[in-house]
Each structure stands twice: as C-alpha cells, then as structure tokens.
C-alpha cells in the first residue's frame, strides 16, 4: 500500500534531503537532477494549488514522486513524498523531514 508523507524542511537542506532519500531507494541522484529541481522550485508557492513542482525519483527498490513548494517570505520548503510502500521507507522519510526541518 503506497503512502504519502508531507512536511517541511529548511530550503537550504533540500539537496541533502533528496540525496539521502535517493540513497534509500537506490537512485543515483546527480547534478543533473539537482539543476532540474533547483530551476523547478524557483517560482513555487505552497499557498497555490498549482504552485508546486514535482520530480520523480525512480530507484531500483522504489519509485517516489517528490513535490516541493516554497513558503513565500520564509526559508521553508514544503515537501510531499508519495509512493512509499514499506514501513522502513516510511520511517526513514519521516525522519529525514524531521531532521532537515531543524538544522
């Protein structure tokens, strides 16, 4: 059963969040991914339904859809991850969100 986890992180932590999440699903996150995401999130707004940017992470152990949007006027990035199918990946994703919200 696929689950979704949503939360927020400090926007400066977005790349680190994605790199670690990618490791958990055996996806080789690289500079091309980052360049695409960095451009995609530039004009996002978490208060607008169409203001989010989504990016797939297709690893060998799972495929996740990660959506992002800036909280305009702050250093916060709202994040939603769908496609989580195991309890272990659910826990790891939730832990990453918590960790990167506080540092």
DASUL-V907650 format. One record per residue. N is the residue number from 1. RES is the residue in one letter. SS is DSSP state (H for helix, E for strand, - for the rest). PSI is psi in whole degrees, 0 to 359 (none if undefined). BURIAL is + if it has 24 or more other ideal C-beta (glycine too) atoms within 12 Angstrom, else -. Layout:
BEGIN
n:res:ss:psi:burial
N:RES:SS:PSI:BURIAL
N:RES:SS:PSI:BURIAL
END
This chain:
BEGIN
n:res:ss:psi:burial
1:X:-:122:-
2:X:-:137:-
3:X:E:164:-
4:X:E:143:-
5:X:E:134:+
6:X:E:150:-
7:X:E:207:+
8:X:E:158:+
9:X:E:166:+
10:X:E:134:+
11:X:H:332:+
12:X:H:344:-
13:X:H:2:+
14:X:H:312:+
15:X:H:315:+
16:X:H:319:-
17:X:H:311:+
18:X:H:322:+
19:X:H:316:-
20:X:H:317:+
21:X:H:319:+
22:X:H:321:+
23:X:H:321:-
24:X:H:338:+
25:X:-:12:+
26:X:-:48:-
27:X:-:134:+
28:X:-:80:-
29:X:-:131:+
30:X:-:186:-
31:X:H:328:-
32:X:H:316:-
33:X:H:311:+
34:X:H:315:-
35:X:H:318:-
36:X:H:313:-
37:X:H:316:+
38:X:H:318:-
39:X:H:323:-
40:X:H:327:+
41:X:H:352:+
42:X:-:312:-
43:X:-:28:-
44:X:-:162:+
45:X:-:115:-
46:X:-:353:+
47:X:-:356:-
48:X:-:129:-
49:X:-:326:-
50:X:-:18:-
51:X:-:13:-
52:X:-:154:+
53:X:E:132:+
54:X:E:148:-
55:X:E:132:+
56:X:E:142:+
57:X:E:105:+
58:X:E:93:-
59:X:-:180:-
60:X:-:338:-
61:X:-:348:-
62:X:-:158:+
63:X:E:121:-
64:X:E:147:+
65:X:E:117:+
66:X:E:126:+
67:X:E:143:+
68:X:E:152:+
69:X:E:139:+
70:X:E:146:+
71:X:-:101:+
72:X:-:133:-
73:X:-:6:-
74:X:-:183:-
75:X:-:25:-
76:X:E:140:+
77:X:E:120:+
78:X:E:141:+
79:X:E:139:+
80:X:E:132:+
81:X:E:123:+
82:X:E:157:+
83:X:E:9:+
84:X:E:119:+
85:X:-:351:-
86:X:-:151:-
87:X:H:323:-
88:X:H:314:-
89:X:H:325:+
90:X:H:311:+
91:X:H:316:-
92:X:H:317:+
93:X:H:315:+
94:X:H:319:+
95:X:H:319:-
96:X:H:315:+
97:X:H:315:+
98:X:H:315:-
99:X:H:315:-
100:X:H:356:+
101:X:H:340:+
102:X:H:354:-
103:X:-:none:-
END
